[in-house]
Each structure stands twice: as C-alpha cells, then as structure tokens.
Amino acid sequence: MTKENNSILFQLGLLRNLFLRAFGMLAIFFVAFTFFQDSIYVFVADPLMQFLPENSSMIATGVASPFITPLKLSFYAALFLAMPYLIVELWNFISPGLYRNERVLSVSLSAFSIILFYTGMAFAFYLVFPLIFSFFIQSAPADVAVMTDISQYLDFVITLLLAFGFAFEMPILIIALIWGGLSSRESLASARPYVIIGCFVIGMLLTPPDVISQTLLAIPTWLLFELGLFISRFIKK
C-alpha cells in the first residue's frame, strides 16, 4: 500500500472518529433532554400560548403526536445545544491543514458564526414569534376557535429558527468569499441592489406568507450583509 493510500485511510479514520464523537455527544444531550421534554415543550410553546384565547389550547390530531412530538423537540434541542461542540470537532479536523494565520482567522470565524447562529434563533424566538403569532390569531374570524396542532407548530417553529439562524451567518459568508479569493469587496458592494432583492425573496420563501416575518428576516439579513462588507475591509485574501 502506497504512502498516499495510507494518508487517505488515516484521514478517513479521523473523519470516522469525528462522526462517532459528534453522534455520541448528540445522543447524550438527547437522552438527557428526554427527561425534561415537558418543560422544553412548555418553553417552546409559550410564544403561541400567550396569545391564544382563554378557552383555546394546543391539540394533537395525530395518534402518535403526543409521544413523537416531544421526542422530536428533545432531538432538536440537543442538536442546537451541541452545535458549538460539533463546530469545534470540525475545526480540530481541518486545522492541521491550515497555516498559523489561517488558524487564527478560522477560530475567530467559528466563534463568530456560533454567536450569530444563536443570535438569529433568539431574534426569531423573542421578537419574530410574538409578532407573527399575535398577527395570525388576531386575524382569525370571530367565530373560529384557534387551536394549533402540536406537530405542525413544532415544524413551523424549527423551520423559522433554522431560517433565522442560517440567515444571520451572512457576514461569515461574505468574509469567507473575500478571504478565499472567490469574490472581492468591490464586486459584492456593486451587487447590493440584487442582494437586497434576494434577501426579500429568501424571506418570502422561508417564512409564512405574511409581510411581518418576511420583512423581519430580509432586513436583518441585508444589514448583516453590510456588516460583512465592513469587516471585510480588514481581511486579506
């Protein structure tokens, strides 16, 4: 077996160990959260529950929904909480192939990306959810009892949390493009009108069909694009 083949097998072994550790940590968080799944559900459901009428409540239309939905919620909570560990494991895998100055920048970008991801989720949970749930419930006809299915609510919440979390990664994308030489600050700045339109298109595709949530996703994404352009002033290819 050649030296090159040995090197490939060694890298594959490291990658396998990375996945094993990542799945192991995710499993630990998941098992731990299953003991608190009721509390987690109450916390996640609160943005909607506080706007429901007095005699309304969440419902389960599926036979297995009361059992499956809290488990799914525990898994997503474990995934979100384990995200920094997963990023650190990925960083440990790729860092040996980087120069020292690249490692410093990569560590900074990794930490910044984690902060931005959680900031996007918090922005959605504490600002966007109350606004859109209040709007949806107040828009219901007077003779309609608003009672949301727990499974559909969970899918809705997770989709928006991921959409805002990844949308807030815009500065990291801009910095990575410029740092890697795939684009320049000047060309990205000249494409600003298209970026603004793209932000609203993405907001339209990833959020419910209402102007509030679409705008609340599009405007921060555009502002974060501007932040990425500003930071890129100090980044060399």
Stockholm file with secondary structure:
# STOCKHOLM 1.0

chainA/1-237         MTKENNSILFQLGLLRNLFLRAFGMLAIFFVAFTFFQDSIYVFVADPLMQFLPENSSMIATGVASPFITPLKLSFYAALFLAMPYLIVELWNFISPGLYRNERVLSVSLSAFSIILFYTGMAFAFYLVFPLIFSFFIQSAPADVAVMTDISQYLDFVITLLLAFGFAFEMPILIIALIWGGLSSRESLASARPYVIIGCFVIGMLLTPPDVISQTLLAIPTWLLFELGLFISRFIKK
#=GR chainA/1-237 SS CCHHHHHHHHHHHHHHHHHHHHHHHHHHHHHHHHTTHHHHHHHHHHHHHTTSCTTCCCBCCSSSHHHHHHHHHHHHHHHHHHHHHHHHHHHHHHGGGSCHHHHHHHHHHHHHHHHHHHHHHHHIIIIIHHHHHHHHHHHSCTTCCCCCBHHHHHHHHHHHHHHHHHHTTHHHHHHHHHHTTSSCHHHHHHTHHHHHHHHHHHHHHHSCSSHHHHHHHHHHHHHHHHHHHHHGGGCCC
#=GC SS_cons         CCHHHHHHHHHHHHHHHHHHHHHHHHHHHHHHHHTTHHHHHHHHHHHHHTTSCTTCCCBCCSSSHHHHHHHHHHHHHHHHHHHHHHHHHHHHHHGGGSCHHHHHHHHHHHHHHHHHHHHHHHHIIIIIHHHHHHHHHHHSCTTCCCCCBHHHHHHHHHHHHHHHHHHTTHHHHHHHHHHTTSSCHHHHHHTHHHHHHHHHHHHHHHSCSSHHHHHHHHHHHHHHHHHHHHHGGGCCC
//
